[in-house]
């Protein structure tokens, strides 16, 4: 039973070819093709409005130097949202339930924000390791604690996204299995669990979008500290 539950998180392969590569390319198919018309279609208009609202919300409290990251963070938000939502479809695979992929996204982007801080404002970046007015006996301890908190940030980013999506998928799997198991015994109880399954699916749709937004929002906060 336990192996069956976690089999959904095993990257599938077709003739030895990992399907996760195809899953990562699916969001590109959802991008509307740009045209040279003055008036765009509804899909491009909705996409432009969402991207404009997202960039305004993320970059409003940040400096002008951070605007160079607008394309990177917007693309990351779009990719994570689509991958999270695609994974809720039947007979599909969710790449963002893999910790290796999430850490592969989190570590390079976090490291880039840290290196930007050390290059542009080294004094301010080093000052984060030791708050002002710290008593002398506590200086070594605080430096160690702040160093650990700095290096744990990308791990927290990856684990948060993986854990939330994995927990949601496991709950959906458990409740759907319970619905099928209860159906021969009690139809009203099976209908009740099916309604719970529908509500949980709606919740997972919201979680898929919120977790992508939180991932990008935390990266923007790290960038704001170093610019």
N, C-alpha and C positions, 0 to 999 in steps of 0.2 A: 504493500500500500504506500509506504513512504517513498519507495523508489518510483512508483508510478506518479506521485505528486510532483517530484522534482525532475521527472523526465522532460517536462515542458521547458525547462531551462537549459537543456542540453543542446548546444548548437547543432542543428541538423545538417546532413551532408547528402549530396546527390552524386553518386559515382565518385566519391572521394572529394568532391568540390564543396567547400563550405557555403551554405546558403546565406550565412550572415552577411557576406559581401553583397549579395543581391538585395538583402533587406536594407543595407546602408544606402544603396543607390535608388531605392523606391521613392524617397522624398523628392529627388530630382525630377521624376515624372510628374509630380504635382505642381511644379512651377509652371505658370502660364508663359507662353512664348511672347516676348515683347514685340510690339508692332509699331509702325511709324504713323499710326493714326493719331489724330488730335484727341479723340474721345476713346478711352479704353473700354473694354468690356467689364461686366460686373465682377468677374473673378479677380481681375487685376486691380480694380478699384477697391474691393474689399481688402485685398492683400496689401495694397499701398497704405490704406487707412490704418490697418493693424500695425504695420511696420512703423508708420509715423508716430502712432500713439505709444508704441513700445519704446522707441528710441527717445522720445520726449520724456517718458516716465523714468527711464534709466539714467539718462545723461543730464537731466535738469540740474541736480546738485553738484555736478562734476565740472572740472576746469575744461578750458578749450583744448588743452593738450590731449584730453581723453577722447575727443571726437574721432581720432584716428582709429579707435576700436569699435566704432559704430557698426561697420560692415561685419566685423568678426563676430561680435556678440549677437547681432541680429540674425546672422546666418546660423549661429549655434542654437539660438532660441528656436528658429524655424525647424532645424534638423531634429533637435530633441523632442519637440512637440509632435512632429510627424511620426518619429520612431516609436514614441510612447503610445500614440493613438493607433498606429498600425498594428502594434502588438496585441490590441484588444480584439482584433478580428479573428474569426475562427480559422484554424489551420494556418496560423502565421507564427512567426517567432519574434520576440522582443529583444533586439540587441542590447538595449539599455538595462536589461536585467543581469548582464555580465559585468562583474566588478572590474575585470581587466579593461574593458572598453571605457567604462566611466573614469577609471584612473588614467587611462590613456588620453582622455580629454582634459581632465582636471589638472594633472601634474604639469604638462607643458604650459598651459595658460596661466596657472598660478605662478610658475617659475618666471614666466615673462613679466608678470606684474612686479615681482620682487626685483628682478634685474633692472627693470625700468626705474624703480625707486632708488636702487643703489647707484645707478648711473646719473640720474637727474638731481637727486637730493640725498646724497649719502649721509649727511649729518642728521637729517630728520629721520631717515630710515633706521640708522643705528640708535637714535634716541628712543625708538619704540621698545628696545630691549631693556631699557632702564628708565622707569618713570621718574619725573623730577621730584626731589624731596625724599627720596628713599633713604632710610637709615643705613649707615655703613655696614652693619652686620648682615643685613638682608640683601645686599647687592649681589653676591654670587648666586643666592637661591633664586632671586627674581630674574636674573639673566638666563639661568637654566630653564625656568618655567616659561619665560617669554619665547625662548628658542624652541622649546617643545611645542608650544601653542602655534608658532609660525609654521613648523614642519608638519603639524597635524592637520592643517587646513585642507590641503588637497585630498587627504585620506577621508576627511569628514565629507567633502563634496561628493566623492565617488560612492562612499558607503551610504550616504543619505539617499541618493537617487536609487541605488541598487536595492536597498532595504525596503523602501516604500513601494516600489513597483513589484518586487518579489512577494511581499506580504499581500498586496492586493490580488495578484494572480493566484496565490495559494488559496485565499479565501474564496475566490470565484470557483476554483476547481473543487474545493471541499463542498460548497453549497450546491453546486451543480450535481456533484456525485450523490449528495444526500437527497436531492430532489428526485433523481432517477431511482434511488433505492427505496424511497418512501412511497412512490407512486403506486406500486401494486398493493401496498398495505392500506394506505389512507389517501384518497384523492384530495379531500379538503386540505389536509396537512401538506401534501405535496404542492398544492396551489399556493399555499402560504409561503413555503420556502422559495417557490419560483418568484413570487413578488419580491421577497427579500433579495433574491439574486438580481432582479431587474434594478432595484434601488442601489445595490452594491455596484452594478455595472455603471450606472449614472455617476456614482461617487468616484469610480475609477477613471472615468472620463475627465472629471474635474481634477483629480490627483495627477493625471498624466500631464495636463497643461500647467498646473501649479508647480509641480516639481521641476519642470523645464524652466519656468520663470524664476524659481528660487535658485536654481543652479547658476543661471546667468546673473541674477541680482547679487549673489554673494561674490561672484567674480568681479562685478562692477564695483562693489564695496572695497575689495582688495585693490583694485586699480585706483580708486579714489584716494586710498591711503598713500599711494606711491607716486601720485602726480600732483 
